Each structure stands twice: as C-alpha cells, then as structure tokens.
Amino acid sequence: MTRRELIPPSWSIVSEALWRRFFQELDAYLSSETRSILRSLALRTRQGIEALDPLMTRYCAETCPQCEDVCCTAARVAYNITDMLYLLGLELALPLGQTRTQKGDPCRYWLPSGCALPRYLRPYVCTWFFCEAHMQLFSMEHPKFQRHILSILQDVHALRETIYQTVRPCLSIVHFPVVFRADTSVLPYNQ
C-alpha cells in the first residue's frame, strides 16, 4: 500500500524555529473533533510503545555498549511526519527539535548512557528497529512472548497509520514548505 507523505525539504535537519512552526501551524488548523481523535490515538500509541520499552531497554543495555555502529549515529534516524503528528496528539512538551542540528551529527538526544528522551517521545524507528544483535536476542525468546511483541508492534503500526490518515486532510492546508515523497508500508523506516 502506497501513500504520499508531506515532508519538508531536508527534514532530518531543520531549525528549531521551523520545527516549532510546523506544530504551531498544524495545531491552529485542527478542529476540536480532529484534535480529540488525535489525542485518543496518540495516547493508545504511547501505551503500546511503553509496553515495548522494557524489552527494548533490556536489548539495548545488552548490545549497544559493544556496538561499533550505534543506531543513534545513523543519518536516517529522524522524526517522520507520523512521529510528529503523534507528538502533537500527546499534547506534551515537544522535544527541542529534529534529531540533528547539522548534517553528519549523531542524534542530539544520544548520550553515552543512552537516549535522553523517554522511549515514547523518540522517533518510532528507535522502538521498532531490531538490529542483528537484537534479532538474535529476540529469536531466543519464548514463541508466545515473540507473538505478543509482534502483536503490539502491529497494533502500534495500525494506530500510527490511523493517526496519519486522520490528520492528512489538514496537512495540505498548513502553509509550510513541503515536498512530496512516496512512502510505503514496505519501507520500515516510515512506519
């Protein structure tokens, strides 16, 4: 299934002012009904992410300190449009900005001890991505537990898709510099 997402140019690196402008302008255009639906979906998504957090925290503690290619330094780790809509729906203080302030920088939230953000405020890729080391650990889990985790991941993915579809009509109204980029559910980063 293919959908088109609105993504500002060079979206992984934007000024903090542009980051805030996106949220302010979109928030100004949302009806109270859409805002209410978005809030409900975002809270349910957060619950799913928080249910995955203990597993991901354990896996990261076991593997990341020895990793020579930490995900937090990968250039593609950034908030995508669905992440941003989810953050808006949480109605909490937003992260300071996108994950990078300059090209080639590691994630601005990355610390030697791990991420400075709680998992539910991170780009979703930081939750669903299982590196090879994580996959090895996951393969050793009991099959019932694996099915449970996969079910949560599927639920969160479906909620995120609904978040996007709920707010999508408003995205074309916001006066914000955008470009279109094809996004498919097959490409895992954009989930």
Secondary structure, 3 states (H helix, E strand, C coil): CEEEEEECCCCCECCHHHHHHHHHHHHHHCCHHHHHHHHHHHHHHHHHHHHHHHHHHHHHHHHHHHCCCCHHHCCCCCCCHHHHHHHHHHCCCCCCCCCECCCCCCCCCEECCEECCCHHHCCCHHHHCCCHHHHHHHHCCCHHHHHHHHHHHHHHHHHHHHHHHHHHHHHCCCCCCCEEEEEECCCHHHC
